[in-house]
Amino acid sequence: MQIDIQKDSIKAEIKNEKSIRKYEFPNLTDTEEEKTDKSIDKALKLNPKNEIHTSPEWINEQVENLIFKDNDKNMHKVIFNLKEKVFALIDDNKTKGTSIVSLLSFDEYKIKFVNECKVKINYFLIKDLIPLLRSFSDKIMIKMDSDYPIKFMCYENMYKIMIIVAPLIENE
């Protein structure tokens, strides 16, 4: 992986034996006085109360361990569920069954629990997003509340990457 940080932009290139992925995005700092995109201001103000500190590798492994996958990319979901001090990923397919994997709060895996929450996210979005975050950092913080956008933050010494994912809202 190669990262090139300039005054106005950040470029990242990720190479493996089968592909090369290139990303370019604006270099935003907290000290910038003028921000042209109001959506960035709104995104920075989103601050769900619960926090899960783990590794993208752990999330990726658990998503891979969910077994009731649906072939319809629009219908399949992963439920992020935080109850007391247990963070669970749930794969719920009404006709096939349910699989649940849980993270308990200890040592390097920390959970800041404020209230119980449950958020449904598209399986294929998470499946693609987490390996990307994993290529940048081995630490991830997930901030979440029920039916509220989830904030994924990867951080290292020089940078912080924040991705906000809207929940799936279903009519039950």
N, C-alpha and C positions, 0 to 999 in steps of 0.2 A: 504494500500500500504506500502511496506517495501523496503527501498533502503539501500544497503550495499556498501559503497565506500571504496575501497582498493587502494593501491598504483598503481597497474597495471590494475585493472578492476573495473567496476561498475556493480552490480547485482541489478535487480529490480524484485519484485514479487508483482503481483496484484491479489488479491483474491476477488471473489464475490460468491454469493450463487451457481452459476452454473459452475464456472470454476476457474482455477488458471493459470495465465500467468506469465512466467519467461523470463527475458531478461538479457543477459550479453554482455557487450561491453567494449572495451579498454578505460581506463581512460587517455584521452589525455589532456595535458595542454599546454598553449601558451608558456611556458618556456622550453618545451622539445626541445633539440637540434637535436635529431636524430629521424626522422619520417620515418618509413619503407614503408609506403603506399603512393605512389605519388598521388593517387586519392584523398586522404584526403587533400593534399596540394592544388590541383586544386579546390576542393570543397570550401575550406576556402577562396580562391581568388575570387569566384563568388560573386559579389556584385551588384545586381540589384539596380537601383536608387530609385524606389518608395517604400514607407513603409506604412503598415497598422498595427496599434497597436490596438488590440481588445482582445477578450477572445475566447478560443477554444469553449466554450459553445455557444457563439453567432454564430460562423461559423457552428457548429453542428446543431443548431436549424434552421438556414437558409437552410442548405443542406436538412434537413428533410422537409422543406416547399416547396421545388421544387417538382412539381406535375407530370411532364411529363417524367416519368421514362421509360426506355427501358429495356426489359428483357435480351437483348444481352449485356453481361458484357463488350464485346470488343468495342461496339459502343457508349455506353452512356457516355456523358461528361458533366462537369460543366465548364462554362466559367467564369473565374475571370476577371472582367472588371473594370478598374480604369479610370474614365473620370473626369477631374477637381478634385473636392474634394468629389466625390461620388464613393464608392466601391460597385460594384454590383456582385451578383452571378446569373448566367443565366443558365437556363435549356432549351436547344433548341432542340426540336424534330420536324423535318420538317413536319411529317405527323400528329402529335397530337397537337402541339402548343408550346408556349413559356411562361415560368414563370421567373420573375425577382424579387429578393429581394435586397435591397440596404442598405448600412451603410453610414450614414452621419457623418462628422467629428465633434465631440463635446466631451467635458469633458474627460472621460476615453477612448473614442474611438478616436484615432488620426490618421490622414492621412497626410503623407508627399508626396505631389504630385510634380513630376518633369516633367513627360510626360505621355500622354495617352497610355494605354497599355491594351492588351487583351491576356489572356493565357487560353488554353483549357486543362483541367485535367480530367483523368478518374474518373467518379463518384464514383465507388466502392473503388478506392484507397483513395479518400478523405473521404468517409463515414467510412472507417476503421481507417484511420490515425488520424483524429481529436479527436475521443474519447480517443485514446491512449495518445495523447499530453495533453488532458484535465485531464487525471489521474495524470500527473506530475505537472501541473501548471495551474493557472487561468489567465495567461497572455500569449499572443502570438504576435509575430511580423511576418508579411508576407512581404517579399521583392520580387518585381516582375518587369519585363519588358516584352514587347511583344515577343512571341515565344522564350522565354528564360527560363531556369529552375527557378522555384519558390523556394525560401528559406523560410522554416518555422522555427522559433526560439521560443522555450519556455524558460523562464528564471525565476529563483528564486534566493534567496540569495546565495545558495551553488553551483548551477550548471546552465549550459545552454545546452539545447538540440537543435541541428540543423539537420533538415532533408531537403534534396534537392530533388525536384520532377521534372522530365523532362516533358515538355509539350507534348500534342498530336499534331502531325503535320498531317494535312489532305490535300489531293488533292481536290481542289474545282472545 
